Amino acid sequence: MTHVLGIDAAWTKTQPSGVALASATSEGWRLVAVAPSYQRFHDLAKGRKMEGRPTGSIPDASELLASASVLCGGPVDIVAVDMPLSRLPIEGRRASDNAVSAAYGGRWASTHTPSISRPGPVSDNLRAGFEAMGYPLQTEPDASQGLIEVYPHPAIIEFAMADKRSPYKYGNRSKYWPDLSATGRRTNILSEWANIVSLMENEIEGVASALPPLEGGTANGVDWKAYEDMLDAIVCVAVGICVLENRALPFGDKDSAIWIPKPGCAKPIRLRSEP
């Protein structure tokens, strides 16, 4: 079986990072697990209930791979990470950042500019940790086992065949819709998330049922951010699947590359039988 681990990696050790895991089955890809932090992911592997506020921590490649192996029953093939990665020290914009911004900037999906401090050592240690475990950074076409960098904004554009990026970031809701009430903004975010969940469900079965409900007015800001982090981690997994299936391309050079699904990459809508 083939397995993909996706990580929406925080650029600092104080913020939580979403983690998702999917496996290929005879009927297609299926989501095995999703969690709003590294510790919550490890809790799942240990059979513990995910409780309490998600917290940040330093990613440990060996521990993440071990937990993933317990959950999916075999070694991971691709680790897809939403965070700047490079074989060289990251001190500013890289060839990969410039290539993605040139291709997707007009569609509101330019990359953020990394620096020596953000993500800095967090990125360096994560890359080195996975390389030590046999997952080198992959920057060339036809990648197989290894570590890849992904960026959800352009990925979602391609999965949705959209003209521009989705306004789905919870923290930017007041910028997206400055004239709407708080309730209206949350309603719009939920609508954007529902669209992305539908796209991901078509790629990976089990996404919709794995994510927690947010309706009802009881969710707080932590709950909303945790949902977003998990959704981004699932998008990372979907891009990793595209890489394995030759449905993605690297943007950058031999030292750093951001993998983005090819135009027209989305799988045909699956017809589901009536219950």
C-alpha positions in Angstrom: 0.0 0.0 0.0 1.0 3.6 -0.5 0.7 6.3 2.2 1.1 10.1 2.2 1.7 12.3 5.2 0.7 15.9 5.0 1.8 18.7 7.4 0.6 22.2 7.6 3.8 23.2 9.4 3.8 26.3 11.6 6.8 28.6 11.0 7.5 28.8 14.7 7.6 26.2 17.5 4.9 28.0 19.5 2.0 27.5 17.0 0.3 24.2 16.4 0.7 22.4 13.0 -2.1 20.4 11.3 -1.3 16.8 10.3 -3.1 14.4 8.0 -2.5 10.9 6.7 -4.0 9.0 3.7 -3.6 5.6 2.3 -4.3 4.1 -1.2 -6.9 1.3 -1.2 -8.4 -0.8 -4.0 -11.2 1.8 -4.3 -9.0 4.9 -4.2 -7.4 7.1 -1.5 -8.8 7.2 2.0 -8.1 9.6 4.9 -6.7 7.6 7.8 -6.2 10.4 10.3 -6.2 14.1 10.8 -5.2 16.2 13.8 -4.7 19.9 14.6 -1.2 19.4 16.1 1.8 17.0 16.3 0.9 15.9 19.8 -2.7 15.3 18.9 -1.5 13.1 15.9 0.7 11.1 18.3 -2.2 10.7 20.6 -4.2 9.2 17.8 -1.4 6.7 17.2 -1.4 5.8 20.9 -5.2 5.3 20.9 -5.8 8.4 23.1 -8.7 10.7 22.7 -7.8 14.1 21.3 -8.6 16.6 24.1 -7.5 20.1 25.2 -6.2 23.0 23.2 -3.8 22.2 20.3 -0.3 23.3 21.3 2.8 24.0 19.3 6.0 21.9 19.4 9.1 21.2 17.4 8.5 18.6 14.7 10.3 15.3 15.2 10.6 13.4 11.9 11.2 10.0 13.4 8.3 10.3 15.8 5.9 11.5 13.1 6.9 8.7 10.8 6.5 6.2 13.6 3.0 7.4 14.5 2.0 7.5 10.8 3.2 3.9 10.4 1.1 2.8 13.4 -2.0 4.5 12.0 -1.7 3.3 8.4 0.1 0.0 8.9 3.2 0.7 6.8 5.9 3.2 5.9 5.0 6.6 4.4 6.0 7.2 0.8 5.7 11.0 0.5 5.8 13.7 3.2 4.1 16.9 1.9 4.8 20.0 3.9 3.4 23.5 3.7 6.5 25.4 4.8 9.6 26.8 2.9 12.2 24.1 2.5 15.6 24.2 0.9 18.9 22.5 0.6 20.5 25.9 1.2 20.1 28.2 4.2 16.9 30.2 3.7 17.7 33.9 4.0 14.9 35.4 1.8 13.0 34.7 -1.3 14.1 31.6 -3.2 13.8 30.5 -6.8 10.7 28.5 -5.9 9.0 31.6 -4.3 9.7 33.7 -7.4 8.5 30.9 -9.8 5.2 30.4 -8.0 4.6 34.1 -7.6 5.3 34.7 -11.3 2.8 31.9 -12.3 0.1 32.6 -9.7 0.6 36.2 -8.4 -2.1 37.4 -10.8 -4.5 34.9 -9.3 -3.8 36.2 -5.7 -1.6 33.3 -4.8 1.9 34.7 -4.4 4.1 33.1 -1.8 5.0 34.7 1.6 8.6 35.8 1.9 10.6 33.5 4.3 13.5 34.8 6.3 16.5 33.6 8.3 14.4 33.5 11.4 11.0 32.5 10.0 10.9 29.6 9.4 14.7 29.5 9.9 15.8 26.7 12.2 12.3 25.1 12.3 12.5 24.4 8.5 16.2 23.4 8.6 15.6 20.9 11.4 12.5 19.4 9.9 14.2 18.9 6.5 17.4 17.4 8.2 15.2 15.2 10.4 13.3 13.7 7.4 16.5 13.3 5.3 18.1 11.4 8.2 15.1 9.1 8.1 15.5 8.4 4.4 13.2 11.2 3.0 15.4 13.6 1.1 14.0 16.8 -0.3 12.5 16.2 -3.7 12.9 19.0 -6.3 12.9 17.3 -9.6 10.1 15.8 -11.7 9.1 12.2 -11.2 9.7 12.3 -7.5 9.0 9.2 -5.5 9.7 8.6 -1.8 10.8 11.7 0.0 9.9 15.1 1.3 8.2 17.8 -0.8 7.2 21.4 -0.2 3.6 22.4 -1.2 1.5 25.5 -1.1 -2.2 25.1 -0.6 -3.4 28.4 -2.3 -2.3 27.5 -5.9 -3.1 23.9 -5.2 -6.7 24.7 -4.4 -6.9 26.9 -7.5 -6.0 23.9 -9.6 -8.2 21.5 -7.8 -11.1 23.9 -8.2 -10.1 25.1 -11.7 -10.7 28.6 -10.3 -9.6 32.0 -11.6 -8.1 33.0 -8.2 -7.4 31.9 -4.7 -10.1 31.0 -2.3 -10.8 33.5 0.6 -10.7 30.8 3.2 -8.3 32.0 5.8 -10.1 32.5 9.1 -7.7 35.2 10.3 -8.3 37.3 7.2 -12.1 37.2 7.2 -12.4 40.9 8.1 -10.2 41.8 5.2 -12.2 39.7 2.8 -15.5 41.1 3.8 -15.1 44.3 5.7 -18.7 45.4 5.3 -20.2 42.1 6.7 -21.1 41.3 10.3 -19.1 38.8 12.3 -21.8 36.3 11.7 -21.8 37.0 7.9 -18.0 36.6 7.8 -18.2 33.2 9.6 -20.9 32.1 7.3 -18.8 32.9 4.2 -15.8 31.1 5.7 -17.9 28.0 6.3 -19.0 28.2 2.7 -15.5 28.4 1.4 -14.4 25.5 3.6 -17.3 23.4 2.5 -16.2 23.9 -1.1 -12.7 22.9 -0.3 -13.9 19.9 1.7 -15.9 18.8 -1.3 -12.8 19.1 -3.6 -10.7 17.1 -1.1 -13.5 14.5 -0.6 -13.3 13.8 -4.4 -9.6 13.2 -4.1 -9.6 11.4 -0.7 -12.6 9.6 0.7 -13.4 10.3 4.3 -12.5 13.9 4.6 -15.9 15.3 5.3 -16.6 12.8 8.1 -13.2 13.3 9.7 -13.4 17.0 10.2 -15.3 18.3 13.3 -18.6 20.3 12.9 -18.4 24.1 13.6 -22.0 25.1 13.3 -24.1 25.8 16.4 -22.3 28.8 17.8 -20.2 26.9 20.4 -16.9 26.9 18.5 -14.3 29.4 19.6 -11.4 31.0 17.7 -9.1 28.1 18.6 -11.6 25.6 17.1 -11.8 27.5 13.9 -8.1 27.8 13.5 -7.6 24.1 14.3 -10.2 23.2 11.6 -8.3 25.4 9.1 -4.9 23.8 10.0 -6.4 20.3 9.5 -7.9 21.3 6.2 -4.6 22.7 5.0 -2.9 19.4 6.0 -5.4 17.5 4.0 -4.7 19.7 1.0 -1.0 18.9 1.5 -1.8 15.2 1.3 -3.8 15.7 -1.9 -0.8 17.4 -3.5 1.4 14.5 -2.3 -0.9 12.1 -4.0 -0.7 14.2 -7.2 3.1 13.9 -7.1 2.9 10.1 -6.8 0.4 10.0 -9.7 2.4 12.3 -11.9 -0.3 15.0 -11.6 2.0 17.7 -10.2 4.9 19.9 -11.2 7.8 21.4 -9.2 8.3 25.2 -9.4 11.8 26.3 -8.6 15.3 24.8 -8.9 17.4 21.9 -7.7 17.7 23.5 -4.2 14.1 24.4 -3.5 10.8 23.5 -5.3 7.1 24.0 -4.6 5.0 21.3 -6.0 1.6 22.3 -7.5 -1.0 20.1 -9.2 -1.1 20.4 -12.9 -3.9 22.3 -14.6 -6.8 19.9 -15.1 -5.4 17.6 -12.4 -8.6 17.1 -10.5 -10.1 13.6 -10.6 -13.5 13.1 -12.2 -16.4 13.6 -9.9 -17.2 10.3 -8.4 -20.8 9.1 -8.7 -22.0 7.7 -5.4 -24.7 5.1 -5.2 -27.9 5.9 -3.3 -28.0 4.4 0.2 
